[in-house]
Amino acid sequence: MREDGWNSVSLTAAYWQLAGVLAGFAFVALASYLITGPGGSVATRSRADRSGAARSLFSTFAALVLVAVLYALLTGEPDGSPRANLGVLVTGVPFGLAIITMFYSLTQMAAARGLYDLARTGRFLVVFIGPVVVFSRLNNGVFVVSRGTSSPWPPYRTGWVLLVLVAVLSFICAALGRRFPRWRFGETISAHACLVTGVLAAGIAAYLAAKPASYNLSEGALHATVALMAVVMVGFSVAAASAISAELSRARSAVTSGQMHLFDVA
């Protein structure tokens, strides 16, 4: 790490390569899903289609491609400049959500096939562990971006307080399980959050490109940014918990009514 921040060139180079590799995995998973289908009985295939696995995989693939491009562009920034550090932070939001959404897609497919133990494990990872880890990493970015501020309460300290709140709320969402209330737009938000934030990050990146390399947000704007990132993570946890809960309930209802055959040949 440099005295004025992290080594942004090396970091963004590593990130765009990782995003490209993950985009390849998402593409293969999506292509395989579209070619072979969810398998199983007609009822199983219908539920798997409703689970939105194809939508979330497509959004993940598109978001990761966009993130890879944004990180690749950041490799041309002056190393450790405030504008570069800010760009890394902004792009980290869709990058983190895209990784979580990959596991969300697998969890939804597992629930649709009646693999309840796997789906419950995936729910805990997607709803609780993922958002907490991603937000903690984003707050590390806030620390780098806000270095040099003379305030007794810098933005990253707000981030640590919000991290506790994100962890508590996300844990509650994960712990409620199938008892979690159904949200009408839960599946849509969970599937497309990474792509929407990716498009927004691209727009912000275009705005930052027109600013000097020394450009940085004000301290108040950084406080608002870290608060907004916390809202995004909690919102994703709520939406994912609702979507996975709904899918598990649909699968169990089908088992009870005799519509699902767990031992069908895929």
DAHU-V43779 format. One line per field, one symbol per residue. psi: psi as a letter, one per 30 degrees, with the letter a starting at -180 (. if undefined). burial: b if it has 16 or more other ideal C-beta (glycine too) atoms within 10 Angstrom, else e. A space follows every 50 residues. Layout:
psi: ???
burial: ???
//
This chain:
psi: klegalieeeeeeeeeeeeeeeeeeeeeeeeeeeeflfaaleeeeeeeef fgeeeeeeeeeeeeeeeeeeeeeffflkkgleeeeeeeeeffefeeeeee feeeeeeeeeefggieeeeeeeeeeeedeeeeeeeeeeeeeeeeegkfkg kfilefeeeeefeeeeeeeeeeeeffbffkkkkegeeeeeegeeeefeee eeeeeeeeffllfgkllleeeeeeeeeeeeeeeeeeeeeeeeeeeeeeee eeeeeefgfkjfgkk.
burial: eeeebbebbebbeebbebbbebbeebbebbeebeeeebebbebbbbbbee bbbbbbbbbbbbbbbbbbbbbbbbbebebbbbbbbbbbbbbbbbbbbbbb bbbbbbbbbbbbbbbeeebbebbbbbbbbbbbebbeebbebbbbbbbeee eeebbbbbbeebbeebbebbbebbeeeeebeebeebbebbbbbbbebbee bbebbeebeeeeeeebbeeeebbebbeebbebbbebbbbbbbbbbbbbeb beebeeeeebeeeeee
//
